């Protein structure tokens, strides 16, 4: 399979490149600076904070799927995830690519967005720890980026594409184990952490799991 990885120089993105190549996939990277890539793969330089859809489209021709690890470099880039995903979706339509798997985050279904002005106060399946500590802490730590990621999911839902959003909790630099739990449209019960390697592993697994299309899926240990 030919996959385009957006944000291939980040923590999950690097894992995706390594694991996709190891699995025999063809990889194209869409990154701000191709010189920062740790593997020799075809790359297109694109800053999705100010993206040229035509440039991004060139990274998508012939690709069967997009794996998006889009994220900001700091709070000053609030909005890059939702706006960048809108650009990705438009470029995918033009390139004829339908499958997209994007990194989201645990708890984002509780964020108020224009498309969801009355979100639930707690995410289904969230225990007391997640409800009263982990999710509020995430909101405090990443600020408006939390809402930006929720708006990214709204973009996916409205896209008409074959999308999946992957909602990990606190991310670590641990190894890939392949031993994690998933939950569709709800939190993983007592799921507090996940390695970036296993987040990448699950994203690749969704490409051969049609049942994940059209869903937000939490993944955690």
N, C-alpha and C positions, 0 to 999 in steps of 0.2 A: 504494500500500500504506500502511496505517496502522501506524506503529511507535511503541512506547513505549520511551523511552530512560531507563534508570536510571543516575543519576550523570551527568546531562547538563551539569553545570558543571565537570567535570574535563577534563583534557587531551584524552583520546580522546573523551569525551562531547561537548565543544564541536564537535569535528570532525565527529562523527556528526550533530549537529543541522544544521550547515551543509550537509554533503554530502547528507543525506536530503532536506532542503528543496530543494536544487538539483536533485535527481533527481525531484522532483515528489511525494515521499511526504508523507503527513500525519503530523505529529509531536506526540506528547504526552510531556512530561518529568515524570519522578518524581525529585524532588530534595529535599535538606534545606531549602534556602531558595530559593524561586522568584525572589526579588529578585536573585539572583546570575546568573540566566540572561542570556546576551548576545543572545538573539533572542526575539521576541515569539511564543511558542508556548503552547498550553494546558499548564498545569502543575498537578501535585498535590504538596503539601508532605508528605514522608514521610521520617523518619529510620530507615533500615533497621537501625540499631543497636538501636532499640527500636520496631520497626515495628508498626503496626496493620494487620493483613491486610485489614480492611474498607476502610480508606483506600486502600491500594495497589490493591485490586481495582477501585476506581472509576477508576483510571488505565488499566486494562486492557480495559474493556468496549469492544468494537468494534475492538480492536487485532489485527492479524494476526501480530505478532511483538514480542518483547521483546529489546532490545539492552542488555545489562548491563555497565556499567563500574564496578561497585561496588568500592569500596576504602576503606581506613581513613584517617582524618585523622592518625593517628600510631600508635605501638606500643600505646598504651593502648586502642586499639580492636581488638586482636586478637580474631578470631572473627566480625567483622562480615560478612565475605565469605561464609563458609559458612552462618552463621545467617541472614543477609539473603537468601541465595539460597534457603534452605528456605522463607522467607516468600514470596518471589517465586513459587516453584513452586506453593505452596498457593493463592496468589491467582490464578495462571494457570489452575489446574484449575477454580476456582470461576467464573472469567470466561469459560471456554471458549476460551482462547488456548493454542496448542500449541507454537509455535516460539520458541525462545530461543537467542540467541548471546551468549556471555559472554567477557569478557577474562580470560585466565588468565596463564600466564607460562612461559617456557622453563625446563626443568629440573624442573618440579614433579612429574613422574612418579617422581622419585627420593626424594620425601618420604614418610616413614612416616606412615600414617593408620590409624585403626581399621578401615577397610574394606580397606586394603592394608598389612598389618603387615610384609610382606617385599617392599618395592619393589626394582626393579633398582638396582644401584650406579651405573650410568651410563645416561643416556637413549640409546636407539637413535639412531645417526647423530651423536652428539656427538663432536667431535674432542677432541684432547688439551687445547686451549685451553679449550673449554667445560667439559670434565670436571674439570679440575684448577684452573681459575682462575675462569671466568665464573660457573658454578653455585655453587661455594663462596662467592664474593664476594657473590652475590645472597642466599644464606642469611645471611651476616653482616650485610648492609646492611638487610634487611627483617625479620630475626629470625623470630619465630613466624608472621608473616604468610605466609611461604613455605608452611608447612604448612597454614595456613588456606585458601590458594588451592587446594592439592591436595585438601583436604576439600570445597571447593566443587565440584570436578570429580566427586567421589564422589556428591554430592547430585544433580548433573545425570544421572549414569549411572543412578541409582536412581529417577529421577523419572517415567519412562515418557513423557516429553515428547520432542518433536523438537528435540534440543539439538545445539549445536556449541560447543566451547571453542576459543578462539583464543589461541595461545601465542606472543606476541612476545618478543624478547630485549630488550636495552637500548633504551629509547625516546628519540627525539630530537624536536626541534621543527621538523624539516625539512619541506619541502613534500610534497604528494602527487605521486607519480610514476606510480603504477600498475605500476611495474616491481619486482616482488619475487618471491621464490620461496616455495613452500609445501611442506610435507611432512606426511603423515598419520601420526599416532601415533609420530612420531620427530622429531629435530632437523633443521633445515635445515643442510646441510653448510656449515661456515664462515659461518653466518649470525649475525652479531654485533650488528646493530642494525636498527632500523626506525623510521621517523617515526610519530608519533601520527596524522598525516593518512593515511598508508598503512594503518595498523592499522584505522582507521575505514573506509577504502575497502574493505578485504578483508571486514570484518564485513558491510557492506552487500551485497557480492557474494555472500556465502554465502546470502542470502535467496532468490536465484534459482538456487542450486546444490544440489538435493536430495541429491547425492552426499556433501555435507559433514555430513549429519545423522547423529548418533550417533558423531561422531569428535572427537578433540582434534587440532587442526591448527596446526603451527608455521608462522610466517610471518616472513620476514627478507629482507634484501638478499643 
